[in-house]
Amino acid sequence: MQTVSDYFGCLVFDDRVMKANLSAKVYQSLKKTIDEGAKLDISVANAVATAMKDWAVANGATHYTHWFQPLTGITAEKHDSFITPSPDGGVIMEFSGKELIKGEPDASSFPSGGLRATFEARGYTAWDPTSYAFIKGKTLCIPTAFCSYGGEALDKKTPLLRSMEALNKQALRILHLFGNDTVKCVRTSVGPEQEYFLIDEAMYEQRRDLRFTGRTLFGAKPPKGQEMDDHYFGVIKPRVAAYMDELNNELWKLGILAKTEHNEVAPAQHELAPIYTTTNIATDHNQLTMEIMQKVAAKHGLVCLLHEKPFAGVNGSGKHNNWSISTDTGVNLLSPGETPYENAQFLLFLCAVIKAVDDYQDLLRISVATAGNDHRLGANEAPPAVVSIFLGDELNAVLDAIENDTPYQGTEKTQMKLGVNVLPKFNRDTTDRNRTSPFAFTGNKFEFRMLGSSNSIACANIMLNSAVAESLKIYADRLEQAEDFETALHEMIRKTIKDHKNIIFNGNGYDDSWIKEATEKRGLLNYRTTADCVPHLLDKKNVDMLTSHRVFSEAELKSRYEITLENYCKTIIIEANTMVDMAKTEIAPAVAAYAADVAGAAAAKKSVDASLACTYESGLVKKLSVLCDRIAEKTAELEAALLELATAEDIGTEANLIRDKILVKMSELRLACDEAETVTAKDYWPFPTYGDLLFGVR
């Protein structure tokens, strides 16, 4: 029987395959490019291309594609076959180093945010040798960056790689000051936990809102939701277990380190978590994971919903971004060790993160801004839109001691007493987990919990890497000029703690009193919607920081502003038009038909005996009639509000109109329709209800 270790990574052109198929000289040259960023010689590229093609063809591939991540938020690919005509009328299979290194797709229809005119169609894809090629179906997929004819980044990978290089550069400066001269590279690692819903495909097909928008725009609360907490970590249903089993196998073939699977809090909600890996590879893997989740679901008669809030009234789905910094020598720079108070290097990197999160709260909020995630942030199951950091008792005590120049008393490790003799004794962690914190320290990493489930993790990590790089640069600039390194280091750590302690909060982030304290007393930012936060991408401090590290050019930042707001507007306009369509052609006719039949039943009842009372029928008909009128009224108001958008002079104005008017009218229409659902006989309701969808997979 074949084991996982036998087939893990069998569809990946990874280090094992390269060693086996490349000459020692070519392999060493390629490794130098991957590990140290050395220039890739064309002769090496040709050798790699030939080996890659031979391996892919042997594994059933007929085509290749430069696989990239444009600003649509999903992946893109254009397939070319390996075939080349031969003189005898046949074909041979060829693939050159030039084809490996550079592709030239038509870029005209990808979002550019004004970076280029529509008629300027040329774009380039460039091989990212740090991320392994893989086979998907019959196609060799080569991870690439994507840029315009003028060299501007039109994708999410290019700025991510730039941000990783920025952090690497500044972190090395700090490490050299501590005498760590053997370190050649500092990388960030990520393990993104992916939440998702599974629903029955037949029910999905009956709901236009799910098909067009990925979420339910209507739906009354069912008799049971998640109140009993019986789904969380519960026994996995056979149909879901079969799905998870195949999903794991497909991911493992692609070298994706799928590790943990379980039921989440909401009915029909689940989670998959991988083992950590380098950030750009983790980003590639997460994009693949989302794609494969949906493909495998279809094989099982299911649909995988990745929207942040597919159902109102139950938990939405996030993507917890577990982020850490490590050296090429295997040292985790965010690991406190046994005595964090004495670990000055750890404390400095910790302070760099604290300073970065405080200084660039707005960029972190912008990095997770989507129309879908706006529904989730601040709800009962997700962090608020206010960014704060959780450190836990021990680190808090350490930082307090440093700030106040007082002796650190330490935190005594407490042995857990479980009350059962056969169970092992173990020490309790000195830091609890805070599930309400947007940015929580969890032992040797930070968990950024604001990401939405459908988001690319690239955006959040670009901003996080860049902001931390800026903190480290400020520290390195000062420490390199210091006369007394130890004194300057102590003062710098102490000043950071004093200046940025307002961002540290260890309490309940779900509590309304925290939002008031955060905004009124601490001066923290609270951008509730995408329309609120995205304009701050172009604030001078943000533009200066991101351009100084060459993560973005100013033109690229303006394009991201335009594209993010365009996506926000387009998403909600599609949702609003879908609501109008469903209300007019499905919901209103269903309610009216039921009202007519109830009225007919009352008339029939009276025709049998005129003395019979029809109190139930009369009251119900009256209520249904009122609801029909209200649905028609609210539908008309939403249509009128949509027409107002034509008056918007720019994308910012349009986004504000959507936030202030369209969303309000959508909420009012939903309220009327959801009330109608509660009094309309089930046989008349035109599509599956929440009860059907959430509990339909057995």
C-alpha positions in Angstrom: 0.0 0.0 0.0 1.3 3.4 -1.0 2.0 5.8 2.0 1.8 9.6 2.0 5.6 9.8 2.1 5.7 7.7 -1.1 3.7 10.2 -3.1 4.1 13.5 -1.2 5.3 16.2 -3.7 5.1 13.7 -6.6 3.8 16.5 -8.8 6.4 19.1 -7.8 9.7 19.9 -9.5 11.3 20.2 -6.0 14.8 19.9 -4.6 14.7 16.1 -4.8 13.8 16.1 -8.5 16.3 18.9 -9.3 19.1 16.9 -7.6 18.2 13.8 -9.6 17.8 15.5 -13.0 20.3 18.3 -13.1 24.1 18.1 -13.3 25.9 19.0 -10.1 27.2 22.3 -11.6 23.7 23.4 -12.8 22.1 22.4 -9.5 24.6 24.4 -7.5 24.2 27.4 -9.7 20.4 27.2 -9.4 20.6 26.8 -5.6 22.8 29.9 -5.5 20.1 31.8 -7.3 17.3 30.5 -5.1 19.2 30.9 -1.8 21.3 34.0 -2.4 19.6 35.8 -5.3 22.5 35.3 -7.6 21.9 36.1 -11.3 20.6 33.1 -13.4 22.8 32.3 -16.4 20.9 31.4 -19.6 22.9 28.2 -20.0 21.6 27.1 -16.5 18.1 28.2 -17.5 18.3 26.1 -20.6 19.4 23.0 -18.7 16.7 23.5 -16.0 14.0 24.0 -18.7 15.0 20.7 -20.5 15.0 18.8 -17.2 11.7 20.4 -16.2 10.1 19.5 -19.5 11.3 15.9 -19.5 10.1 15.4 -16.0 6.7 17.0 -16.7 6.2 15.0 -19.9 7.1 11.8 -18.1 4.3 12.7 -15.6 1.7 13.2 -18.3 2.0 16.9 -19.0 1.5 18.2 -22.5 1.4 22.0 -21.8 3.1 24.6 -19.7 1.9 27.8 -18.2 3.4 30.8 -16.4 1.2 30.7 -13.3 0.7 34.1 -11.7 -1.4 36.2 -9.3 -2.9 39.3 -10.9 -4.7 42.0 -9.0 -8.0 40.1 -9.4 -7.1 38.2 -6.2 -7.1 34.8 -7.9 -4.6 33.1 -10.1 -4.2 33.3 -13.9 -2.7 31.0 -16.5 -2.3 30.7 -20.3 -1.4 27.2 -21.6 1.1 26.6 -24.3 1.9 23.1 -25.6 5.5 21.7 -25.6 5.1 20.6 -29.3 7.3 21.9 -32.1 7.0 20.8 -35.7 9.7 18.4 -36.9 10.9 18.1 -40.5 9.3 14.7 -41.0 5.8 16.1 -40.4 5.6 15.0 -36.8 6.3 17.0 -33.6 9.0 17.1 -30.9 8.6 18.2 -27.4 10.7 21.3 -26.6 11.0 23.9 -23.9 13.8 26.5 -23.7 15.4 28.5 -21.0 14.0 31.7 -22.6 10.4 30.2 -22.4 11.0 29.3 -18.8 12.3 32.7 -17.7 9.9 35.0 -19.5 6.4 34.8 -20.8 4.4 37.4 -22.7 0.6 37.2 -21.9 -1.9 39.7 -23.1 -2.3 42.1 -20.1 -5.0 44.3 -21.4 -7.9 42.8 -19.4 -6.2 42.5 -16.0 -6.8 45.3 -13.4 -4.1 47.9 -13.6 -5.7 50.8 -11.7 -4.6 53.3 -14.4 -1.0 52.1 -14.7 -1.6 51.5 -18.4 -4.3 52.2 -21.0 -6.5 49.4 -22.2 -4.9 49.4 -25.7 -1.5 48.9 -24.1 -1.8 45.1 -24.0 1.7 43.9 -23.5 2.7 42.3 -20.1 5.5 40.0 -18.9 5.7 37.1 -16.6 9.0 36.3 -15.0 10.0 33.0 -13.4 10.2 32.9 -9.6 12.8 30.2 -9.0 12.3 30.3 -5.2 8.8 28.7 -5.7 8.8 25.2 -7.2 7.1 24.4 -10.5 4.3 21.8 -10.3 1.9 19.8 -12.5 -1.8 20.5 -12.4 -3.9 18.3 -14.6 -1.7 18.0 -17.8 0.0 21.3 -17.4 3.4 22.3 -16.0 2.7 25.4 -13.8 5.7 27.7 -13.4 5.2 30.3 -10.6 5.9 33.7 -11.9 5.8 37.4 -11.2 3.7 39.6 -13.6 4.6 43.2 -14.7 3.5 45.7 -17.4 5.5 46.7 -20.4 6.8 49.7 -18.4 8.0 47.4 -15.5 5.2 48.2 -13.0 4.0 45.3 -10.9 0.6 44.1 -12.0 0.5 41.3 -9.5 0.6 40.4 -5.8 3.8 38.3 -5.9 6.2 41.0 -7.0 5.6 43.4 -4.1 5.6 40.4 -1.7 9.1 39.4 -2.9 10.2 43.0 -2.6 8.9 43.3 1.0 10.7 40.0 1.9 13.9 41.4 0.5 13.4 44.7 2.4 12.9 42.9 5.7 15.9 40.6 5.0 18.2 43.6 4.3 17.3 45.4 7.5 17.2 42.3 9.7 20.7 41.4 8.6 21.9 44.8 9.7 20.5 44.2 13.2 21.9 40.7 13.4 25.4 41.9 12.4 25.2 44.4 15.3 24.7 41.5 17.6 27.7 39.7 16.1 25.7 37.2 14.1 27.9 37.4 11.0 27.3 33.8 9.8 23.6 34.5 8.9 23.2 35.1 5.1 19.5 35.4 4.9 16.4 36.3 7.0 13.0 35.0 5.8 9.5 35.4 7.1 7.4 32.2 7.4 3.6 31.9 7.3 1.1 29.2 8.1 -2.4 30.4 7.0 -5.3 28.6 8.6 -8.1 28.4 6.0 -11.7 28.4 7.1 -14.5 27.4 4.7 -18.1 26.2 4.4 -19.4 23.1 2.6 -23.0 23.0 1.3 -24.9 20.6 -1.0 -24.4 21.5 -4.7 -28.0 20.9 -5.6 -29.1 23.5 -3.0 -26.4 25.9 -4.2 -27.6 25.8 -7.7 -31.1 26.9 -6.6 -29.8 30.1 -5.1 -28.8 32.9 -7.4 -27.3 34.9 -4.6 -24.8 32.1 -3.9 -24.0 31.5 -7.6 -23.5 35.2 -8.4 -22.0 36.6 -5.2 -20.7 33.6 -3.1 -22.9 34.6 -0.1 -26.6 34.5 0.8 -28.2 37.9 0.4 -31.5 36.6 2.0 -32.2 34.1 4.8 -34.2 34.1 8.0 -32.5 32.7 11.1 -33.2 28.9 11.4 -34.5 27.4 14.7 -31.0 26.1 15.4 -27.7 27.8 14.5 -24.5 27.5 16.5 -26.0 28.1 19.9 -25.1 24.6 21.2 -21.4 24.8 20.2 -21.8 21.1 19.1 -20.3 21.5 15.7 -16.9 22.8 16.9 -14.3 20.0 16.9 -17.3 17.6 16.6 -17.3 14.2 14.8 -16.7 14.8 11.1 -19.6 13.6 9.0 -18.9 10.8 6.5 -19.5 12.9 3.4 -17.2 15.7 4.7 -14.6 13.2 5.8 -14.5 11.7 2.3 -14.0 15.2 0.9 -11.3 16.0 3.4 -9.5 12.7 2.6 -9.4 13.4 -1.1 -8.5 17.1 -0.5 -5.5 16.1 1.6 -4.3 13.6 -1.1 -4.5 16.2 -3.8 -2.7 18.8 -1.7 0.0 16.4 -0.6 0.8 15.5 -4.2 1.5 19.2 -4.8 3.8 19.4 -1.8 1.3 21.4 0.2 1.8 20.7 3.9 -1.9 20.2 4.9 -1.7 19.3 8.6 -4.8 19.9 10.6 -8.5 19.5 9.7 -11.6 20.0 11.9 -15.1 21.2 12.2 -15.4 24.9 13.0 -18.0 26.7 15.1 -20.8 27.3 12.6 -22.8 24.4 11.2 -21.3 23.4 7.8 -18.0 25.3 8.6 -14.6 23.6 8.6 -10.9 24.5 8.8 -7.7 23.3 7.2 -4.3 24.4 8.5 -0.9 23.8 7.0 2.6 23.6 8.4 4.6 26.9 8.1 6.7 27.6 5.1 8.5 30.6 3.5 6.0 33.4 2.9 6.0 33.5 -0.9 5.7 29.7 -1.1 2.9 29.8 1.5 1.1 32.4 -0.6 1.4 30.2 -3.7 0.2 27.1 -1.7 -2.8 29.0 -0.2 -4.0 30.1 -3.6 -3.7 26.5 -4.8 -5.4 25.2 -1.7 -8.5 27.4 -2.3 -8.7 26.3 -5.9 -8.3 22.6 -5.1 -10.9 22.9 -2.2 -13.5 24.0 -4.7 -12.5 21.4 -7.4 -12.6 18.5 -5.0 -15.9 19.7 -3.5 -17.5 19.4 -7.0 -16.5 15.7 -7.2 -18.4 15.0 -4.0 -21.6 16.9 -4.9 -20.6 19.8 -2.6 -19.7 23.4 -3.0 -16.9 25.0 -1.0 -17.8 28.6 0.0 -14.8 30.8 0.7 -16.7 34.0 1.3 -16.0 35.7 4.6 -19.7 35.8 5.6 -21.8 33.4 3.5 -24.5 33.2 6.2 -25.8 35.9 8.6 -26.2 35.1 12.2 -23.4 32.5 12.4 -19.7 32.7 12.4 -18.0 33.9 9.2 -14.7 32.5 7.8 -11.3 34.0 8.3 -7.7 33.1 7.4 -5.4 33.4 10.4 -2.0 34.4 9.2 0.6 32.9 11.5 3.8 34.9 10.9 7.4 34.6 12.1 10.9 35.6 11.2 13.8 33.1 10.9 17.4 33.0 9.8 18.9 30.6 7.2 20.8 29.0 10.2 17.4 27.9 11.7 17.0 30.5 14.5 13.4 31.8 15.0 14.0 35.5 15.9 10.6 35.7 17.6 11.4 32.8 20.0 11.8 34.2 23.5 13.8 31.2 24.8 13.7 30.3 28.5 14.6 33.8 29.7 13.1 36.5 27.4 14.2 39.3 29.7 17.8 38.5 29.1 17.3 37.9 25.3 18.1 41.3 24.0 18.0 40.3 20.4 14.5 38.8 20.8 13.3 41.9 22.6 14.5 44.2 19.9 12.7 42.2 17.2 9.6 42.0 19.4 9.7 45.8 19.8 10.2 46.2 16.0 6.9 44.3 15.5 5.1 46.3 18.2 6.3 49.6 16.7 5.4 48.5 13.2 1.9 47.5 14.1 1.3 50.7 16.0 2.8 53.0 13.3 1.0 51.3 10.5 -2.3 50.2 11.9 -4.0 51.7 8.9 -1.9 49.6 6.4 -2.7 46.4 8.2 -6.4 47.2 8.1 -6.2 48.2 4.4 -4.4 44.9 3.7 -7.5 42.9 4.7 -10.1 45.3 3.3 -12.8 43.7 1.1 -16.6 44.0 0.9 -16.9 40.5 2.2 -14.5 41.0 5.2 -16.4 44.2 6.2 -19.3 41.9 7.2 -17.0 39.8 9.3 -14.8 42.2 11.2 -16.3 43.3 14.4 -18.9 40.5 14.4 -19.0 38.1 17.4 -16.6 35.6 16.0 -14.0 37.9 14.4 -11.5 40.5 15.7 -12.8 44.1 15.6 -11.6 46.5 12.9 -9.4 48.1 15.6 -5.8 46.8 15.4 -4.2 45.8 18.7 -1.5 43.4 19.9 -1.9 40.7 22.5 1.4 39.7 24.3 0.3 37.8 27.4 1.2 38.1 31.0 4.9 37.1 30.9 6.0 39.4 28.1 3.9 42.2 29.5 5.7 41.9 32.8 9.1 41.9 31.0 8.2 45.0 29.1 6.8 46.8 32.2 10.1 46.0 34.0 12.2 47.5 31.2 10.0 50.6 30.8 10.1 51.3 34.6 13.7 50.2 35.2 12.5 47.8 37.9 13.7 44.2 38.6 11.8 41.6 36.6 10.3 39.2 39.1 9.5 36.5 36.6 6.4 34.4 36.2 6.4 31.1 38.1 5.4 28.2 35.9 2.3 26.6 37.3 1.7 22.8 37.1 -1.7 21.9 35.8 -3.6 19.7 38.2 -6.1 17.6 36.2 -7.4 15.5 39.1 -6.9 12.2 37.4 -3.8 10.1 38.5 -3.3 8.4 35.1 -3.1 11.6 33.2 0.4 13.2 32.7 1.4 16.3 34.7 2.6 19.3 32.6 3.3 22.9 33.1 0.7 25.5 32.1 1.9 28.0 29.4 2.7 31.4 30.9 0.8 33.0 28.0 -2.9 32.1 27.3 -4.4 32.3 23.8 -6.5 35.3 23.0 -8.9 34.5 20.2 -10.4 38.0 20.2 -7.1 39.8 19.4 -6.4 40.9 15.8 -2.6 40.4 16.3 -1.6 37.9 19.0 1.7 36.6 20.1 1.5 32.8 20.4 4.8 31.7 21.7 7.2 32.2 18.8 5.1 33.9 16.1 2.3 36.4 15.7 -1.2 35.4 14.6 -2.8 38.1 12.4 -6.4 37.1 12.6 -8.1 39.9 10.5 -7.6 38.3 7.1 -10.8 37.1 5.3 -11.1 33.6 4.1 -11.1 34.5 0.4 -8.2 37.0 0.7 -4.8 36.4 -0.9 -2.4 36.3 2.1 0.1 38.3 0.0 -1.4 41.7 0.8 -1.2 41.3 4.6 2.3 40.0 4.5 3.5 42.7 2.1 2.4 45.4 4.7 3.6 43.4 7.7 7.0 42.7 6.2 7.4 46.3 5.0 6.3 47.9 8.3 8.7 45.7 10.3 11.5 46.4 7.9 11.0 50.1 8.6 11.2 49.6 12.3 14.4 47.6 11.9 15.9 50.3 9.6 15.2 53.0 12.2 16.9 50.8 14.9 19.9 49.9 12.7 20.4 53.6 11.7 20.7 54.6 15.3 22.5 51.6 16.7 25.2 51.7 14.0 26.1 55.2 15.1 25.9 54.6 18.8 29.0 55.0 21.0 27.9 52.5 23.5 25.8 49.7 21.8 24.5 48.2 25.1 23.3 51.5 26.5 21.7 52.6 23.2 20.0 49.2 22.8 18.5 49.4 26.2 17.2 52.9 25.7 15.8 52.1 22.3 13.8 49.1 23.7 12.7 51.2 26.6 11.5 54.1 24.4 9.7 51.8 22.0 7.7 50.2 24.9 6.9 53.7 26.3 5.9 55.2 22.9 3.8 52.2 21.7 2.3 50.5 24.7 -1.2 51.8 23.7 -1.3 49.2 20.9 -1.0 46.4 23.5 -4.3 45.1 24.8 -4.6 41.7 26.6 -8.4 41.8 27.3 -11.6 40.9 25.4 -11.5 42.4 22.0 -15.2 41.6 21.5 -16.3 43.9 24.4 -17.9 47.2 23.3 -16.1 49.0 26.1 -12.7 48.1 24.4 -13.7 49.8 21.2 -14.5 52.9 23.2 -11.3 52.8 25.2 -9.3 52.1 22.0 -10.6 55.0 20.1 -11.3 57.6 22.8 -8.5 57.0 25.3 -5.8 55.3 23.3 -6.3 57.0 20.0 -6.3 53.8 17.9 -7.9 53.8 14.5 -11.3 52.2 13.8 -12.0 51.9 10.1 -15.2 49.9 9.9 -15.4 49.6 6.1 -13.2 49.3 3.0 -14.5 52.8 1.9 -13.2 54.2 5.3 -9.7 52.8 5.3 -8.5 52.5 1.7 -8.0 56.2 1.0 -5.3 56.2 3.8 -3.2 54.0 1.6 -2.1 57.2 -0.1 -1.3 59.1 3.2 2.2 60.6 2.9 3.7 58.5 5.8 2.5 55.3 4.0 3.7 56.3 0.6 7.1 57.4 1.9 7.7 54.2 3.8 6.6 51.8 1.1 8.5 53.6 -1.7 11.6 54.1 0.4 11.9 50.3 0.7 11.0 49.9 -3.0 8.1 47.7 -2.2 5.8 49.9 -4.3 6.3 52.9 -6.6 3.9 55.8 -6.0 2.1 54.9 -9.3 1.7 51.3 -8.1 0.2 52.5 -4.8 -2.3 54.7 -6.7 -3.2 51.8 -8.8 -3.9 49.6 -5.7 -6.1 52.3 -4.3 -8.2 52.4 -7.5 -8.4 48.7 -7.8 -9.3 48.0 -4.2 -12.2 50.5 -4.3 -13.3 49.4 -7.7 -13.5 45.8 -6.5 -15.4 47.0 -3.4 -17.9 48.9 -5.6 -18.3 46.2 -8.2 -18.9 43.5 -5.6 -21.7 45.4 -3.8 -23.3 46.5 -7.1 -23.5 42.9 -8.2 -25.0 42.0 -4.8 -27.5 44.8 -5.0 -28.6 43.9 -8.5 -28.9 40.2 -7.5 -31.1 41.2 -4.6 -33.4 43.3 -6.9 -33.6 40.3 -9.3 -34.4 37.8 -6.6 -36.9 40.0 -4.9 -38.7 40.8 -8.1 -38.8 37.4 -9.8 -38.7 34.9 -6.9 -39.5 36.3 -3.5 -42.4 38.7 -4.2 -44.2 36.3 -6.5 -43.9 33.5 -4.0 -45.3 35.6 -1.2 -48.1 36.9 -3.4 -49.0 33.4 -4.5 -49.1 32.2 -1.0 -51.3 35.2 0.0 -53.7 34.5 -2.8 -54.0 30.8 -1.9 -54.6 31.7 1.8 -57.2 34.2 0.7 -58.7 31.5 -1.5 -58.8 29.0 1.4 -60.6 31.6 3.5 -63.2 32.2 0.7 -63.7 28.4 0.3 -64.1 28.1 4.1 -66.8 30.8 4.1 -68.6 29.3 1.1 -69.1 26.1 3.1 -70.5 27.9 6.1 -70.8 31.7 6.1 -70.8 31.8 9.9 -67.3 30.3 10.0 -64.6 32.7 11.3 -61.5 33.1 9.2 -59.4 35.0 11.8 -56.2 33.0 11.0 -56.5 33.4 7.3 -57.5 37.0 7.4 -54.7 38.0 9.7 -52.1 36.1 7.6 -53.4 37.5 4.3 -53.2 41.0 5.7 -49.6 40.5 7.0 -48.5 38.9 3.7 -50.1 41.8 1.7 -48.2 44.3 3.9 -45.0 42.5 3.4 -45.5 42.3 -0.4 -46.0 46.0 -0.5 -42.9 46.6 1.6 -40.8 44.3 -0.5 -41.9 46.2 -3.6 -41.2 49.5 -1.9 -37.7 48.6 -0.7 -36.8 47.0 -4.0 -37.7 50.2 -5.8 -35.7 52.3 -3.3 -32.6 50.1 -3.9 -33.0 50.4 -7.6 -33.2 54.2 -7.3 -30.1 54.3 -5.1 -28.2 52.2 -7.7 -29.1 54.8 -10.3 -27.6 57.5 -8.1 -24.2 55.9 -8.5 -24.0 57.3 -12.1 -23.5 60.8 -10.5 -20.3 59.8 -8.7 -17.4 61.8 -10.1 -14.7 59.4 -8.9 -14.2 56.0 -7.4 -13.9 57.4 -3.8 -17.2 59.2 -4.1 -18.9 56.0 -5.5 -17.5 53.9 -2.6 -18.9 56.4 -0.1 -22.3 56.4 -1.8 -22.3 52.6 -1.7 -21.4 52.6 2.0 -23.9 55.2 3.0 -26.9 54.4 0.7 -26.7 51.1 -1.1 -25.8 49.0 1.9 -28.5 50.6 3.9 -31.2 49.9 1.2 -29.9 46.4 0.8 -30.3 45.8 4.6 -33.9 47.2 4.5 -34.9 45.0 1.6 -33.4 41.9 3.2 -35.2 42.6 6.5 -38.6 42.7 4.7 -37.8 39.5 2.7 -36.5 37.6 5.7 -39.7 38.5 7.6 -41.7 37.2 4.7 -39.9 33.9 4.8 -40.9 33.3 8.4 -44.6 33.5 7.5 -44.6 31.9 4.0 -45.3 28.2 3.8 -42.1 26.3 3.0 -43.6 24.7 -0.2 -44.0 28.2 -1.6 -40.5 29.6 -0.7 -38.5 29.7 -4.0 -35.1 28.5 -2.8 -33.4 26.5 0.0 -33.5 28.1 3.5 -30.7 28.5 6.0 -31.9 25.4 7.8 -31.6 23.5 4.5 -28.2 24.9 3.6 -26.5 24.7 7.0 -27.7 21.2 7.9 -28.1 19.7 4.5 -24.8 17.8 4.3 -24.9 14.5 6.2 
